[in-house]
Amino acid sequence: MTVARTICSGFLAVITVGTILLMLPFSTSSGNWNDPIVALFTSTSAVCVTGLSVVDPGTYFSFWGQFFIALLAQIGGLGYMTTTTFLILLIGRKFDLREKMAIQQALDRPGMSGSAQVIRSIIATTLIFEITGVFLLLPAFVPDYGWSQGLWLAIFHSVNAWNNAGFSLFKDNLIGYQSSLLVVLTVTTLIIFGGIGYQVILEMYLWLRDRLRRKISCQIFSLDFKVATSTTLILLFLGTIAFLCIEVRNPATFGNMNLRDQLLLAWFQSVTPRTAGFNTIDIGKMTTAGLFITIALMFIGASPGGTGGGIKTTTLRVLTSCTQSILQGKEEVLLYERKIAINLILKAVGVLVGSVATVILATILIALTDPKLDFIQILFEVVSAFATVGLSTGITGSVSIGAKLILILTMYIGRVGVLLLMSAILGDPRPTRIHYPEENLLVG
């Protein structure tokens, strides 16, 4: 079995186990066997860290059902290979060559050395952020729900925020805490750091450590760090301004709020499309312009190596840099005075084409199965599923079984990645030594 097939089949195995667990009677509040479609959809959404749900998780599932959702989201956020590798480390078994290659591809690392140490660091980073999130959310939830329920709510939402999963145990998601500065800042911070990637967090930590020690820092930030952080900050800033300007006249979302709350809502709405899925406003009541901006941000998604989906910030920057180079008449693509290799450019184009094709096909199929739905609702739902976001205009539970199955497949494709899935189906690409003559072609 190829490395790509190992990773893809691993996610399928986790989804299958999760479906079985969520079907058991003790996973539902009613104590009855769960609907297989509901269990499959919820398991896929959790493992693919999406957050779309056809039922209300807070009332439909029992404590154990909610626990399984959080556990599946944790496994999905870490990734199948990271979780498997961590379990291998716990039992003390050594890696074989195939496992090292799978870890390298899953983590998108240049080499296979030091994989065990990287896995330990990723697990430690995850626990630090999630535990910190729990302690910060406790003062918000405990006064309203008591210690036992408040603690569980803090754990569940911290895990889902870090893993960009978006499941909430509140019936209205986080709308009830839209004015809470503590909840908004805690959740958005977890979302941003969870989606920005481990490598970026590590470089931040090393730089901060050297600064605190007043050491002459020799830390040279990598191109990944520069691109991921700068693109993330630009998108967050532009998204906040855009939502504030567009939705401020909409009484159903921002219009009736004071300036402080409007800023909090705009900030949260700018962060959550980065594949998080939490919402502090009713998404179905947003303006059409606001929905399209949300779709664009969802499609871009988070950064490589993080818990989010989408085409990724680095893909966006490579493609925009290609456009800039063409407009400037350059024959090289540059980013921060570094030349981008042609294979990375081709990969970025492949990701974009594959992603657009998946979204178009899924949208057409759902439009055929559910012709009464509005186009914007279908497109929003499909992009949310593909980018593993979890935001919805409110149609997820009411779509047909066929549409649910299409969304399940779309979430899976979005989580494992278009190119990785194609490699699993077609086999690993083989380089060729055959070179063909060059010829001009009219483009654009």
NORTAPE-V371879 format. One record per residue. N is the residue number from 0. RES is the residue in three letters. SS is DSSP state (~ for helix, > for strand, _ for the rest). NEAR is the number of other ideal C-beta (glycine too) atoms within 8 Angstrom. D_FIRST is the distance of its C-alpha to the first C-alpha in Angstrom with 1 decimal. Layout:
n={N N}
res={RES RES}
ss={SS SS}
near={NEAR NEAR}
d_first={D_FIRST D_FIRST}
This chain:
n={0 1 2 3 4 5 6 7 8 9 10 11 12 13 14 15 16 17 18 19 20 21 22 23 24 25 26 27 28 29 30 31 32 33 34 35 36 37 38 39 40 41 42 43 44 45 46 47 48 49 50 51 52 53 54 55 56 57 58 59 60 61 62 63 64 65 66 67 68 69 70 71 72 73 74 75 76 77 78 79 80 81 82 83 84 85 86 87 88 89 90 91 92 93 94 95 96 97 98 99 100 101 102 103 104 105 106 107 108 109 110 111 112 113 114 115 116 117 118 119 120 121 122 123 124 125 126 127 128 129 130 131 132 133 134 135 136 137 138 139 140 141 142 143 144 145 146 147 148 149 150 151 152 153 154 155 156 157 158 159 160 161 162 163 164 165 166 167 168 169 170 171 172 173 174 175 176 177 178 179 180 181 182 183 184 185 186 187 188 189 190 191 192 193 194 195 196 197 198 199 200 201 202 203 204 205 206 207 208 209 210 211 212 213 214 215 216 217 218 219 220 221 222 223 224 225 226 227 228 229 230 231 232 233 234 235 236 237 238 239 240 241 242 243 244 245 246 247 248 249 250 251 252 253 254 255 256 257 258 259 260 261 262 263 264 265 266 267 268 269 270 271 272 273 274 275 276 277 278 279 280 281 282 283 284 285 286 287 288 289 290 291 292 293 294 295 296 297 298 299 300 301 302 303 304 305 306 307 308 309 310 311 312 313 314 315 316 317 318 319 320 321 322 323 324 325 326 327 328 329 330 331 332 333 334 335 336 337 338 339 340 341 342 343 344 345 346 347 348 349 350 351 352 353 354 355 356 357 358 359 360 361 362 363 364 365 366 367 368 369 370 371 372 373 374 375 376 377 378 379 380 381 382 383 384 385 386 387 388 389 390 391 392 393 394 395 396 397 398 399 400 401 402 403 404 405 406 407 408 409 410 411 412 413 414 415 416 417 418 419 420 421 422 423 424 425 426 427 428 429 430 431 432 433 434 435 436 437 438 439 440 441 442 443}
res={MET THR VAL ALA ARG THR ILE CYS SER GLY PHE LEU ALA VAL ILE THR VAL GLY THR ILE LEU LEU MET LEU PRO PHE SER THR SER SER GLY ASN TRP ASN ASP PRO ILE VAL ALA LEU PHE THR SER THR SER ALA VAL CYS VAL THR GLY LEU SER VAL VAL ASP PRO GLY THR TYR PHE SER PHE TRP GLY GLN PHE PHE ILE ALA LEU LEU ALA GLN ILE GLY GLY LEU GLY TYR MET THR THR THR THR PHE LEU ILE LEU LEU ILE GLY ARG LYS PHE ASP LEU ARG GLU LYS MET ALA ILE GLN GLN ALA LEU ASP ARG PRO GLY MET SER GLY SER ALA GLN VAL ILE ARG SER ILE ILE ALA THR THR LEU ILE PHE GLU ILE THR GLY VAL PHE LEU LEU LEU PRO ALA PHE VAL PRO ASP TYR GLY TRP SER GLN GLY LEU TRP LEU ALA ILE PHE HIS SER VAL ASN ALA TRP ASN ASN ALA GLY PHE SER LEU PHE LYS ASP ASN LEU ILE GLY TYR GLN SER SER LEU LEU VAL VAL LEU THR VAL THR THR LEU ILE ILE PHE GLY GLY ILE GLY TYR GLN VAL ILE LEU GLU MET TYR LEU TRP LEU ARG ASP ARG LEU ARG ARG LYS ILE SER CYS GLN ILE PHE SER LEU ASP PHE LYS VAL ALA THR SER THR THR LEU ILE LEU LEU PHE LEU GLY THR ILE ALA PHE LEU CYS ILE GLU VAL ARG ASN PRO ALA THR PHE GLY ASN MET ASN LEU ARG ASP GLN LEU LEU LEU ALA TRP PHE GLN SER VAL THR PRO ARG THR ALA GLY PHE ASN THR ILE ASP ILE GLY LYS MET THR THR ALA GLY LEU PHE ILE THR ILE ALA LEU MET PHE ILE GLY ALA SER PRO GLY GLY THR GLY GLY GLY ILE LYS THR THR THR LEU ARG VAL LEU THR SER CYS THR GLN SER ILE LEU GLN GLY LYS GLU GLU VAL LEU LEU TYR GLU ARG LYS ILE ALA ILE ASN LEU ILE LEU LYS ALA VAL GLY VAL LEU VAL GLY SER VAL ALA THR VAL ILE LEU ALA THR ILE LEU ILE ALA LEU THR ASP PRO LYS LEU ASP PHE ILE GLN ILE LEU PHE GLU VAL VAL SER ALA PHE ALA THR VAL GLY LEU SER THR GLY ILE THR GLY SER VAL SER ILE GLY ALA LYS LEU ILE LEU ILE LEU THR MET TYR ILE GLY ARG VAL GLY VAL LEU LEU LEU MET SER ALA ILE LEU GLY ASP PRO ARG PRO THR ARG ILE HIS TYR PRO GLU GLU ASN LEU LEU VAL GLY}
ss={_ _ ~ ~ ~ ~ ~ ~ ~ ~ ~ ~ ~ ~ ~ ~ ~ ~ ~ ~ ~ ~ ~ _ ~ ~ ~ > _ _ _ _ _ _ _ ~ ~ ~ ~ ~ ~ ~ ~ ~ ~ ~ ~ _ _ _ _ _ _ _ _ _ ~ ~ ~ ~ > _ ~ ~ ~ ~ ~ ~ ~ ~ ~ ~ ~ ~ ~ ~ ~ ~ _ ~ ~ ~ ~ ~ ~ ~ ~ ~ ~ ~ ~ _ _ _ _ _ ~ ~ ~ ~ ~ ~ ~ ~ ~ ~ ~ _ _ _ _ _ _ _ ~ ~ ~ ~ ~ ~ ~ ~ ~ ~ ~ ~ ~ ~ ~ ~ ~ ~ ~ ~ ~ ~ ~ ~ ~ ~ ~ ~ ~ ~ ~ ~ ~ ~ ~ ~ ~ ~ ~ ~ ~ ~ ~ ~ ~ ~ ~ ~ _ _ _ _ _ _ _ _ _ _ _ _ ~ ~ ~ _ _ _ ~ ~ ~ ~ ~ ~ ~ ~ ~ ~ ~ ~ ~ ~ ~ ~ _ ~ ~ ~ ~ ~ ~ ~ ~ ~ ~ ~ ~ ~ ~ ~ _ _ _ _ _ _ _ _ _ _ ~ ~ ~ ~ ~ ~ ~ ~ ~ ~ ~ ~ ~ ~ ~ ~ ~ ~ ~ ~ ~ ~ ~ ~ ~ _ _ _ _ _ _ _ _ _ _ _ ~ ~ ~ ~ ~ ~ ~ ~ ~ ~ ~ ~ ~ ~ _ _ _ _ _ _ _ _ _ _ ~ ~ ~ _ _ ~ ~ ~ ~ ~ ~ ~ ~ ~ ~ ~ ~ ~ _ _ _ _ _ _ _ _ _ _ _ _ ~ ~ ~ ~ ~ ~ ~ ~ ~ ~ ~ ~ ~ ~ ~ _ _ _ _ _ _ > > _ _ > > _ _ ~ ~ ~ ~ ~ ~ ~ ~ ~ ~ ~ ~ ~ ~ ~ ~ ~ ~ ~ ~ ~ ~ ~ ~ ~ ~ ~ ~ _ _ _ _ _ ~ ~ ~ ~ ~ ~ ~ ~ ~ ~ ~ ~ _ _ _ _ _ _ _ _ _ ~ ~ ~ _ _ ~ ~ ~ ~ ~ ~ ~ ~ ~ ~ ~ ~ ~ ~ ~ ~ _ ~ ~ ~ ~ ~ ~ ~ ~ ~ _ _ _ _ _ _ _ _ _ _ _ _ _ _ _ _ _ _}
near={4 9 10 12 9 12 16 12 10 11 15 9 8 13 14 9 8 15 13 9 10 16 10 9 8 8 14 13 8 4 7 6 6 13 5 8 10 12 14 11 14 15 15 15 14 16 15 15 18 19 15 16 13 10 9 7 14 10 7 10 14 10 6 9 16 14 8 13 14 13 8 13 16 10 11 16 14 13 9 11 13 14 10 9 14 12 8 10 10 6 6 4 5 3 11 6 6 8 10 11 10 12 16 11 11 11 12 6 9 2 6 8 4 6 14 9 7 11 13 10 10 11 11 8 11 11 8 8 12 12 9 8 16 12 8 9 16 11 8 12 13 12 6 6 7 6 6 6 9 14 12 10 12 16 10 12 13 14 13 15 16 16 14 20 18 16 16 11 9 9 5 6 8 13 11 6 10 13 6 8 7 10 11 14 8 12 16 12 8 14 16 12 10 16 16 13 13 11 10 14 11 10 12 9 8 9 11 8 8 11 9 6 6 4 6 4 7 4 8 4 7 8 8 12 12 11 13 15 10 8 13 13 8 8 13 13 8 9 15 13 9 10 15 12 7 12 17 9 6 13 6 7 13 13 10 4 8 5 6 6 10 12 10 13 16 15 12 15 17 15 13 15 13 18 18 18 16 16 13 13 13 10 13 7 8 14 9 7 7 14 13 9 12 14 11 8 12 15 13 12 16 16 15 9 10 12 13 16 15 15 10 12 14 13 11 11 11 14 11 8 12 11 8 8 12 8 6 6 4 8 3 7 11 11 11 7 3 7 6 12 6 6 6 9 12 8 9 13 9 10 14 11 8 11 12 8 8 13 13 8 8 15 12 8 11 16 11 6 11 11 6 3 11 5 8 10 10 13 11 15 16 14 13 15 15 16 14 17 19 17 14 12 10 7 10 11 7 4 13 7 6 9 12 12 9 12 17 11 9 13 16 13 12 16 14 11 9 11 10 12 12 9 12 13 6 6 6 7 6 4 4 4 4 4 3 4 3 3 4 3 4 4 3 2}
d_first={0.0 3.8 6.7 8.3 6.2 6.5 10.1 10.9 9.9 11.7 14.7 14.8 14.9 17.7 19.5 19.5 21.0 23.4 24.5 25.3 27.2 29.2 30.1 31.9 35.7 36.2 34.2 36.8 40.4 41.7 40.1 38.8 35.3 33.7 33.1 29.3 29.4 31.0 28.6 25.5 27.1 28.2 24.9 23.1 26.0 25.9 22.1 22.3 25.6 27.6 30.6 31.4 32.9 34.5 36.7 38.6 36.5 39.6 41.4 38.8 36.7 38.1 37.6 34.5 33.1 33.9 32.4 29.1 29.2 29.9 27.2 24.5 26.0 25.8 22.1 21.5 23.7 22.2 18.7 15.9 14.8 18.5 19.3 16.6 17.6 21.2 20.8 19.3 22.4 24.7 23.8 24.0 20.7 19.5 16.3 14.0 12.9 9.4 11.4 14.1 12.2 11.0 14.7 16.0 14.4 15.3 18.8 19.2 20.6 21.6 20.7 18.8 22.1 23.8 20.9 22.4 25.8 24.6 23.0 26.3 28.3 26.4 27.0 30.6 31.3 30.1 32.3 35.3 35.3 34.7 37.4 39.8 39.2 40.1 43.4 44.3 43.8 45.7 49.2 48.4 47.0 48.9 52.4 51.3 49.3 50.3 48.4 45.9 44.8 45.3 43.0 40.2 40.7 40.5 37.3 35.6 36.7 36.0 32.3 32.0 33.9 31.8 28.5 30.1 29.5 33.0 33.6 37.2 39.2 42.3 43.2 44.1 41.2 43.1 46.0 48.3 47.6 47.9 51.0 49.7 49.3 47.5 44.9 44.3 44.1 41.9 39.4 39.3 38.9 35.9 34.4 35.0 33.7 30.7 29.8 30.8 28.1 28.0 28.7 31.8 33.0 32.6 34.6 37.2 37.6 38.1 40.6 42.5 42.5 44.1 46.6 47.7 48.2 50.2 48.1 48.2 44.8 42.7 39.9 38.6 36.7 33.5 33.1 30.6 33.3 36.1 34.2 32.9 36.2 38.5 36.6 36.4 40.1 41.2 39.3 40.7 44.2 44.2 42.7 45.4 48.2 46.9 46.7 50.0 51.7 50.3 50.3 53.6 55.6 53.5 55.3 52.3 50.2 52.1 55.5 57.4 56.0 57.8 56.6 54.9 52.8 52.1 50.7 48.5 47.3 46.6 44.7 42.6 41.9 40.8 38.4 36.8 35.3 33.1 30.6 32.6 34.1 37.3 40.5 44.2 45.6 45.2 42.6 43.9 47.4 46.4 47.9 45.9 45.9 44.6 41.7 40.8 40.9 38.6 36.2 36.2 35.6 32.8 31.0 31.3 30.1 29.5 28.3 24.9 23.8 26.0 25.6 26.7 25.3 26.8 26.4 27.6 30.8 29.6 28.4 31.9 33.7 31.9 32.8 36.4 36.8 35.8 38.6 41.0 40.4 41.1 44.2 45.4 44.8 42.4 39.6 37.5 36.0 37.3 36.7 39.1 40.0 36.5 34.9 31.7 29.2 28.6 24.8 25.5 28.0 25.7 23.1 26.0 27.1 23.6 23.4 27.0 26.6 23.5 25.2 28.4 26.9 25.2 28.5 30.6 28.6 28.5 32.2 33.1 31.4 33.1 36.3 36.1 35.4 37.9 40.5 43.1 41.3 42.4 40.2 40.3 39.2 36.2 35.2 35.7 33.5 30.7 30.7 31.0 27.9 25.9 27.1 26.6 30.3 31.9 35.3 36.9 40.2 40.3 38.8 35.5 36.9 38.9 36.4 35.4 32.4 30.9 31.4 29.9 26.6 26.6 27.2 24.4 21.9 23.6 23.3 19.6 19.2 21.7 20.0 16.5 18.1 18.5 16.9 13.7 13.5 14.2 11.5 9.0 11.0 12.0 9.3 10.4 14.1 15.7 19.2 22.1 25.3 27.3 29.9 32.1 35.7 36.5 38.6 40.2 39.4 41.5 39.7 41.2}
